[in-house]
Amino acid sequence: MAFAKLFSNITESSLWSEPKEVRLLFVTMLAKADAAGFIEASLPGLARTANLSIEETESALDVLSNPDPYSKNPEHDGRRVVAVPGGWALLNYETYRNRRSDEERREYLREYMRDYRSRKQSVNKNVYDVNTCKHSLTTVNHSKPALTQAEAEAEAEAEKDVGRSPASECTAGAVPTSQKAKKPVLCDDDYLTQLQGMSCYSGIDVQQEYGKAQAWCLTNGKQLTRRRFVNWLNRCDRPMAATATAPARQQSQPKTVWTLKQQLDAIQEQIKHIETHYAMQTPHGLQWDMMATEEVKQQYAELRQKRKQLKEQITSA
């Protein structure tokens, strides 16, 4: 059985100042509409359903079909219904039907955060304690792609930084965390240029590796600091000194394209998540709702820019 959402703010709309037969007919049409907002009925049948006379129904339809200069919704000049073959159609019906109420949105966000914290705790249980157990990082699974190995080792190095005791920090001449919170230093263009100029990273495309690390951090909810990126670079495979033959380049190319597509799929999922839960599609394009913060909008813009860059890299690969 279909149903229609009747928002409480209808009582503050210009429709509510119309005669009672107009209001009664509109609510009746909401109840009778299908998923697309279509009401299949004749005029006498609609009048009988709304418990109105044919003259009252005709008068009410005339009001609902004409422009309303005081309507809160400027689309269709404030018109609410339009006659179509076989009946009538409610304008803007799908927009209002798909709009979540504030309580539904709050409940969704609560469920999402509970699930997020549960998954995060599950991941943290698998992280070893460097003070109570030993975990060998020298064992390498050569059947996995080199990028996966570099990611795992970079993450392990980041967890070491988290588990490092204050005493070791003081020994290195750093200020203890309990005394002064150190703000993480992020990468910028000048820093990447400086790294590219170092001889120890010759043969490594620093910009390309930065893109991989950034996509990995976005997917795993990490922050790409300078320390984490240097750890990433230190574990990248160096190319052989001899010039690679044409067959070798052809064999490595599919792995590169596959890796880029994996990153593109991850970013597509994040973009889809934001569009689904923080915005809605309208005839004029994407429209943000009240739950979308500036941080969400900034992240959305960065993800779209990164998606564009990845598509260009895949095309040129």
Secondary structure as the mmCIF struct_conf table of DSSP 4:
data_model
#
loop_
_struct_conf.conf_type_id
_struct_conf.id
_struct_conf.beg_label_comp_id
_struct_conf.beg_label_asym_id
_struct_conf.beg_label_seq_id
_struct_conf.end_label_comp_id
_struct_conf.end_label_asym_id
_struct_conf.end_label_seq_id
HELX_RH_3T_P HELX_RH_3T_P1 SER A 8 GLU A 12
BEND BEND1 SER A 13 SER A 13
HELX_RH_3T_P HELX_RH_3T_P2 SER A 14 SER A 17
BEND BEND2 GLU A 18 GLU A 18
HELX_RH_AL_P HELX_RH_AL_P1 LYS A 20 LYS A 32
TURN_TY1_P TURN_TY1_P1 ALA A 35 ALA A 36
BEND BEND3 GLY A 37 GLY A 37
STRN STRN1 PHE A 38 GLU A 40
HELX_RH_AL_P HELX_RH_AL_P2 LEU A 43 ALA A 50
TURN_TY1_P TURN_TY1_P2 ASN A 51 ASN A 51
HELX_RH_AL_P HELX_RH_AL_P3 ILE A 54 SER A 65
BEND BEND4 ASN A 66 ASN A 66
TURN_TY1_P TURN_TY1_P3 PRO A 69 TYR A 70
BEND BEND5 LYS A 72 LYS A 72
HELX_RH_3T_P HELX_RH_3T_P3 GLU A 75 GLY A 78
STRN STRN2 VAL A 81 VAL A 84
TURN_TY1_P TURN_TY1_P4 PRO A 85 GLY A 86
STRN STRN3 GLY A 87 LEU A 90
TURN_TY1_P TURN_TY1_P5 LEU A 91 ASN A 92
HELX_RH_AL_P HELX_RH_AL_P4 TYR A 93 ASN A 98
HELX_LH_PP_P HELX_LH_PP_P1 ARG A 99 SER A 101
HELX_RH_AL_P HELX_RH_AL_P5 ASP A 102 LYS A 125
TURN_TY1_P TURN_TY1_P6 ASN A 126 ASN A 126
BEND BEND6 VAL A 127 VAL A 127
HELX_LH_PP_P HELX_LH_PP_P2 TYR A 128 ASP A 129
TURN_TY1_P TURN_TY1_P7 VAL A 130 THR A 132
TURN_TY1_P TURN_TY1_P8 HIS A 142 SER A 143
BEND BEND7 LYS A 144 LYS A 144
HELX_RH_AL_P HELX_RH_AL_P6 ALA A 146 GLY A 163
HELX_RH_AL_P HELX_RH_AL_P7 PRO A 166 THR A 171
TURN_TY1_P TURN_TY1_P9 ALA A 172 GLY A 173
HELX_LH_PP_P HELX_LH_PP_P3 ALA A 174 PRO A 176
TURN_TY1_P TURN_TY1_P10 THR A 177 GLN A 179
HELX_LH_PP_P HELX_LH_PP_P4 ALA A 181 VAL A 185
STRN STRN4 LEU A 186 LEU A 186
HELX_LH_PP_P HELX_LH_PP_P5 CYS A 187 CYS A 187
HELX_RH_AL_P HELX_RH_AL_P8 ASP A 189 GLN A 196
TURN_TY1_P TURN_TY1_P11 GLY A 197 GLY A 197
BEND BEND8 MET A 198 MET A 198
HELX_RH_3T_P HELX_RH_3T_P4 SER A 199 TYR A 201
TURN_TY1_P TURN_TY1_P12 SER A 202 GLY A 203
BEND BEND9 ILE A 204 ILE A 204
HELX_RH_AL_P HELX_RH_AL_P9 VAL A 206 ASN A 220
TURN_TY1_P TURN_TY1_P13 GLY A 221 GLY A 221
STRN STRN5 THR A 225 THR A 225
HELX_RH_AL_P HELX_RH_AL_P10 ARG A 226 ASN A 234
TURN_TY1_P TURN_TY1_P14 ARG A 235 ARG A 235
BEND BEND10 CYS A 236 CYS A 236
HELX_LH_PP_P HELX_LH_PP_P6 ASP A 237 MET A 240
BEND BEND11 ALA A 241 ALA A 242
HELX_LH_PP_P HELX_LH_PP_P7 THR A 243 THR A 245
HELX_RH_AL_P HELX_RH_AL_P11 ALA A 246 TYR A 278
STRN STRN6 ALA A 279 THR A 282
TURN_TY1_P TURN_TY1_P15 PRO A 283 HIS A 284
STRN STRN7 GLY A 285 TRP A 288
TURN_TY1_P TURN_TY1_P16 MET A 290 MET A 291
HELX_RH_AL_P HELX_RH_AL_P12 GLU A 294 SER A 316
#
